[in-house]
C-alpha cells in the first residue's frame, strides 16, 4: 500500500486532483495529513538524554538469561 499524503494547507487544491490521478491504481491511497502538535522525531537539547533513558527502561523485550549456555553436540568450538 502506498499513501499519497497531502498537507492540510494544500488539501483544498490537491486532494481531488490526486484522487482522480490515482483512481486506477488500487495500491495508492490519497490521505490528508491531520497530525497536530510538535514533531517528536527531532528533539534537541538536554531533553534528549532523559528520553533516551526512558527508552532503555521501557524496553519490552525480555532480558536475556544470565550466564552461558552448555555445549551441544553440534558446536564447532
DSSP file (Angstrom, degrees, kcal/mol; ACC not computed):
  #  RESIDUE AA STRUCTURE BP1 BP2  ACC     N-H-->O    O-->H-N    N-H-->O    O-->H-N    TCO  KAPPA ALPHA  PHI   PSI    X-CA   Y-CA   Z-CA
    1    1 A X              0   0    0      0, 0.0     2,-0.4     0, 0.0    27,-0.2   0.000 360.0 360.0 360.0 133.9    0.0    0.0    0.0
    2    2 A X  E     -a   28   0A   0     25,-3.4    27,-2.9     2,-0.0     2,-0.5  -0.959 360.0-151.7-115.9 132.7    1.3    3.4   -0.9
    3    3 A X  E     -a   29   0A   0     -2,-0.4     2,-0.8    25,-0.2    27,-0.2  -0.915   4.7-156.4-107.3 126.8   -0.1    6.6    0.8
    4    4 A X  E     -a   30   0A   0     25,-2.7    27,-2.6    -2,-0.5     2,-0.6  -0.897  21.7-157.1 -97.0 106.5   -0.1    9.9   -1.0
    5    5 A X  E     -a   31   0A   0     -2,-0.8     2,-0.5    25,-0.2    27,-0.2  -0.772   5.8-161.0 -96.3 122.4   -0.1   12.3    1.9
    6    6 A X  E     -a   32   0A   0     25,-2.9    27,-2.9    -2,-0.6     5,-0.1  -0.873  20.6-123.9-101.6 127.4   -1.5   15.8    1.2
    7    7 A X    >>  -     0   0    0     -2,-0.5     3,-1.6    25,-0.2     4,-0.6  -0.434  24.8-117.8 -67.3 146.8   -0.5   18.6    3.7
    8    8 A X  G >4 S+     0   0    0     25,-0.5     3,-0.7     1,-0.3     4,-0.4   0.809 112.2  61.9 -57.3 -31.4   -3.6   20.3    5.1
    9    9 A X  G 34 S+     0   0    0      1,-0.2    -1,-0.3     2,-0.1     4,-0.2   0.791 113.0  36.0 -65.6 -26.3   -2.6   23.7    3.6
   10   10 A X  G <> S+     0   0    0     -3,-1.6     4,-3.0     1,-0.1     5,-0.4   0.369  87.8 100.8-106.5   2.5   -2.9   22.2    0.1
   11   11 A X  H <X S+     0   0    0     -3,-0.7     4,-1.7    -4,-0.6     5,-0.4   0.887  79.1  53.4 -59.5 -42.7   -5.8   19.8    0.7
   12   12 A X  H  4 S+     0   0    0     -4,-0.4    -1,-0.2     1,-0.2     4,-0.2   0.877 119.5  34.4 -60.4 -37.7   -8.4   22.2   -1.0
   13   13 A X  H  4 S+     0   0    0     -3,-0.4     4,-0.3    -4,-0.2    -2,-0.2   0.856 129.5  28.2 -85.7 -37.3   -6.3   22.4   -4.2
   14   14 A X  H  X S+     0   0    0     -4,-3.0     4,-2.8     2,-0.1     5,-0.3   0.788  95.9  78.3-101.4 -29.9   -4.7   19.0   -4.4
   15   15 A X  H  X S+     0   0    0     -4,-1.7     4,-2.4    -5,-0.4     5,-0.2   0.911 100.5  40.8 -54.7 -54.5   -6.9   16.3   -2.8
   16   16 A X  H  > S+     0   0    0     -5,-0.4     4,-2.1    -4,-0.2    -1,-0.2   0.877 115.9  52.0 -62.6 -37.6   -9.5   15.9   -5.6
   17   17 A X  H  > S+     0   0    0     -4,-0.3     4,-2.3     2,-0.2    -1,-0.2   0.919 111.6  45.6 -64.2 -43.3   -6.8   16.1   -8.3
   18   18 A X  H  X S+     0   0    0     -4,-2.8     4,-2.3     2,-0.2    -2,-0.2   0.880 110.4  53.0 -70.8 -37.6   -4.7   13.4   -6.7
   19   19 A X  H  < S+     0   0    0     -4,-2.4     4,-0.3    -5,-0.3    -1,-0.2   0.926 112.6  46.1 -60.9 -43.4   -7.7   11.1   -6.1
   20   20 A X  H >< S+     0   0    0     -4,-2.1     3,-0.9    -5,-0.2     4,-0.3   0.907 111.5  51.9 -63.9 -42.5   -8.5   11.4   -9.8
   21   21 A X  H 3< S+     0   0    0     -4,-2.3     3,-0.4     1,-0.2    -2,-0.2   0.885 118.4  35.6 -62.6 -40.7   -4.9   10.9  -10.8
   22   22 A X  T >< S+     0   0    0     -4,-2.3     3,-1.7     1,-0.2     6,-0.3   0.248  82.5 110.2 -99.1  12.2   -4.6    7.6   -8.8
   23   23 A X  T <  S+     0   0    0     -3,-0.9    -1,-0.2    -4,-0.3    -2,-0.1   0.790  80.4  48.2 -61.1 -28.5   -8.1    6.3   -9.3
   24   24 A X  T 3  S+     0   0    0     -3,-0.4     2,-0.7    -4,-0.3    -1,-0.3   0.453  96.8  79.7 -91.0  -1.4   -6.9    3.4  -11.5
   25   25 A X    X   -     0   0    0     -3,-1.7     3,-1.5     1,-0.1    -1,-0.1  -0.883  57.3-171.9-109.8 103.4   -4.1    2.4   -9.1
   26   26 A X  T 3  S+     0   0    0     -2,-0.7    -1,-0.1     1,-0.3    -3,-0.0   0.631  81.8  66.1 -70.2 -11.0   -5.5    0.3   -6.3
   27   27 A X  T 3  S+     0   0    0    -26,-0.1   -25,-3.4    -5,-0.0     2,-0.5   0.509  90.4  75.9 -86.7  -4.1   -2.2    0.3   -4.4
   28   28 A X  E <   -a    2   0A   0     -3,-1.5     2,-0.5    -6,-0.3   -25,-0.2  -0.927  56.4-174.1-115.0 130.0   -2.3    4.1   -3.8
   29   29 A X  E     -a    3   0A   0    -27,-2.9   -25,-2.7    -2,-0.5     2,-0.5  -0.986  16.3-144.9-119.5 128.4   -4.5    5.8   -1.2
   30   30 A X  E     +a    4   0A   0     -2,-0.5     2,-0.3   -27,-0.2   -25,-0.2  -0.815  27.5 171.3 -94.6 127.1   -4.7    9.5   -1.0
   31   31 A X  E     -a    5   0A   0    -27,-2.6   -25,-2.9    -2,-0.5     2,-0.5  -0.918  31.9-124.2-133.4 159.0   -5.0   11.0    2.5
   32   32 A X  E     -a    6   0A   0     -2,-0.3     2,-0.5   -27,-0.2   -25,-0.2  -0.906  31.1-120.4-103.3 129.9   -4.8   14.4    4.2
   33   33 A X        +     0   0    0    -27,-2.9   -25,-0.5    -2,-0.5   -22,-0.1  -0.569  37.1 169.8 -71.2 117.7   -2.3   14.8    6.9
   34   34 A X        +     0   0    0     -2,-0.5    -1,-0.1   -27,-0.1     2,-0.1   0.168  27.1 132.4-116.0  16.5   -4.2   15.7   10.1
   35   35 A X        -     0   0    0      1,-0.0     2,-0.3     2,-0.0    -2,-0.0  -0.411  32.5-174.9 -68.7 144.7   -1.5   15.3   12.6
   36   36 A X        +     0   0    0     -2,-0.1     2,-0.1     2,-0.1    -2,-0.1  -0.888  35.3  48.6-133.5 166.2   -1.1   18.2   15.1
   37   37 A X  S    S-     0   0    0     -2,-0.3     2,-0.0     2,-0.1     3,-0.0  -0.298  93.0 -29.6  96.1 178.2    1.4   19.0   17.8
   38   38 A X        -     0   0    0      1,-0.1     2,-0.8    -2,-0.1    -2,-0.1  -0.335  63.0-109.7 -70.7 150.2    5.2   19.1   18.0
   39   39 A X    >   -     0   0    0      1,-0.2     3,-0.8     3,-0.1    -1,-0.1  -0.718  29.4-166.4 -78.8 111.3    7.2   16.8   15.8
   40   40 A X  G >  S+     0   0    0     -2,-0.8     3,-0.5     1,-0.2    -1,-0.2   0.531  74.8  75.0 -81.9  -5.1    8.7   14.3   18.3
   41   41 A X  G 3  S+     0   0    0      1,-0.2     2,-0.3    -3,-0.0    -1,-0.2   0.791  94.3  50.8 -74.9 -26.3   11.3   12.9   15.9
   42   42 A X  G <  S+     0   0    0     -3,-0.8    -1,-0.2     2,-0.0     2,-0.2  -0.390  71.6 161.2-113.3  54.4   13.5   15.9   16.0
   43   43 A X    <   -     0   0    0     -3,-0.5     2,-0.3    -2,-0.3    -3,-0.1  -0.509  15.6-173.1 -73.5 142.0   14.1   16.5   19.7
   44   44 A X        +     0   0    0     -2,-0.2     3,-0.4     4,-0.0     2,-0.1  -0.941  34.7  26.1-133.4 156.4   17.1   18.7   20.6
   45   45 A X  S >  S-     0   0    0     -2,-0.3     3,-1.6     1,-0.2     4,-0.3  -0.457 107.6 -30.2  97.3-165.6   18.9   19.7   23.7
   46   46 A X  T >> S+     0   0    0      1,-0.3     4,-0.8     2,-0.2     3,-0.7   0.700 121.4  75.7 -66.5 -20.3   19.2   18.3   27.2
   47   47 A X  H 3> S+     0   0    0     -3,-0.4     4,-2.0     1,-0.2    -1,-0.3   0.758  80.7  72.8 -63.1 -24.1   15.8   16.7   27.0
   48   48 A X  H <> S+     0   0    0     -3,-1.6     4,-2.5     1,-0.2    -1,-0.2   0.899  92.5  52.2 -60.0 -43.5   17.4   14.0   24.6
   49   49 A X  H <> S+     0   0    0     -3,-0.7     4,-2.1    -4,-0.3    -1,-0.2   0.896 108.4  51.7 -62.4 -39.7   19.3   12.2   27.4
   50   50 A X  H  X S+     0   0    0     -4,-0.8     4,-1.9     1,-0.2    -1,-0.2   0.928 112.0  45.6 -62.0 -45.4   16.1   12.0   29.5
   51   51 A X  H  X S+     0   0    0     -4,-2.0     4,-2.1     2,-0.2    -2,-0.2   0.861 109.9  53.9 -69.2 -35.2   14.2   10.4   26.6
   52   52 A X  H  X S+     0   0    0     -4,-2.5     4,-1.8     1,-0.2    -1,-0.2   0.901 108.6  50.7 -64.2 -39.2   17.0    8.0   25.8
   53   53 A X  H  X S+     0   0    0     -4,-2.1     4,-2.2     1,-0.2    -2,-0.2   0.906 108.8  51.2 -64.4 -41.2   17.0    6.8   29.4
   54   54 A X  H  X S+     0   0    0     -4,-1.9     4,-1.6     1,-0.2    -1,-0.2   0.890 107.0  53.9 -62.7 -39.0   13.2    6.3   29.2
   55   55 A X  H  < S+     0   0    0     -4,-2.1    -1,-0.2     1,-0.2    -2,-0.2   0.900 109.1  49.3 -63.0 -39.4   13.5    4.2   26.1
   56   56 A X  H >< S+     0   0    0     -4,-1.8     3,-1.2     1,-0.2    -2,-0.2   0.939 113.3  44.3 -65.0 -46.7   16.1    2.0   27.8
   57   57 A X  H 3< S+     0   0    0     -4,-2.2    -1,-0.2     1,-0.3    -2,-0.2   0.708 112.5  53.0 -74.4 -18.1   14.0    1.4   30.9
   58   58 A X  T 3< S+     0   0    0     -4,-1.6    -1,-0.3    -5,-0.2     2,-0.2   0.237  73.1 138.9-100.7  14.2   10.8    0.8   28.9
   59   59 A X    <   -     0   0    0     -3,-1.2    -3,-0.1     1,-0.2    -4,-0.0  -0.414  39.8-159.2 -61.8 125.2   12.3   -1.8   26.6
   60   60 A X        +     0   0    0     -2,-0.2    -1,-0.2     2,-0.1     2,-0.1   0.563  56.8 105.3 -88.1  -8.9    9.6   -4.5   26.3
   61   61 A X  S    S-     0   0    0      1,-0.1     2,-0.1     3,-0.0     3,-0.1  -0.420  80.7-104.6 -70.5 148.0   11.9   -7.3   25.2
   62   62 A X        -     0   0    0      1,-0.1     2,-0.1    -2,-0.1    -1,-0.1  -0.456  38.1-107.2 -70.5 144.4   12.6   -9.9   27.8
   63   63 A X        -     0   0    0     -2,-0.1     2,-0.1     1,-0.1    -1,-0.1  -0.444  39.1-104.3 -69.4 145.2   16.0   -9.8   29.4
   64   64 A X        -     0   0    0     -2,-0.1     2,-0.2     1,-0.1    -1,-0.1  -0.435  40.5-100.0 -69.7 143.9   18.4  -12.5   28.3
   65   65 A X        -     0   0    0     -2,-0.1    -1,-0.1     1,-0.1    -3,-0.0  -0.476  44.3-117.6 -65.5 128.5   19.0  -15.2   30.8
   66   66 A X  S    S+     0   0    0     -2,-0.2     2,-0.2    -3,-0.1    -1,-0.1  -0.313  73.8  35.7 -69.2 152.5   22.3  -14.5   32.6
   67   67 A X  S    S-     0   0    0      2,-0.0     2,-0.3    -2,-0.0    -2,-0.0  -0.611  90.7 -60.4 107.2-166.6   25.1  -17.0   32.3
   68   68 A X        -     0   0    0     -2,-0.2     2,-0.3     0, 0.0    -2,-0.0  -0.753  42.7-114.5-117.1 164.4   26.4  -19.2   29.5
   69   69 A X        -     0   0    0     -2,-0.3     3,-0.1     1,-0.1    -2,-0.0  -0.754  35.9-106.5 -98.3 146.2   24.7  -22.0   27.5
   70   70 A X        -     0   0    0     -2,-0.3    -1,-0.1     1,-0.1     2,-0.0  -0.288  41.8 -94.0 -68.6 156.5   26.0  -25.6   27.8
   71   71 A X        -     0   0    0      2,-0.0     2,-0.3     4,-0.0    -1,-0.1  -0.360  41.1-156.1 -65.5 147.4   27.9  -27.1   24.9
   72   72 A X    >   -     0   0    0     -3,-0.1     3,-1.7     1,-0.1    -1,-0.0  -0.821  30.2-107.1-121.2 166.1   25.9  -29.1   22.4
   73   73 A X  T 3  S+     0   0    0     -2,-0.3    -1,-0.1     1,-0.3    -2,-0.0   0.825 118.2  55.7 -61.2 -32.1   27.0  -31.9   20.0
   74   74 A X  T 3  S+     0   0    0      2,-0.0    -1,-0.3    -3,-0.0     2,-0.1   0.456  79.3 122.6 -82.2  -0.3   26.7  -29.6   17.0
   75   75 A X    <   -     0   0    0     -3,-1.7    -4,-0.0     1,-0.1     0, 0.0  -0.362  48.7-159.5 -66.4 140.1   29.1  -27.0   18.5
   76   76 A X              0   0    0      1,-0.2    -1,-0.1    -2,-0.1    -3,-0.0   0.470 360.0 360.0 -96.2  -2.9   32.1  -26.2   16.4
   77   77 A X              0   0    0      0, 0.0    -1,-0.2     0, 0.0    -2,-0.1   0.455 360.0 360.0 -88.1 360.0   34.2  -24.7   19.2
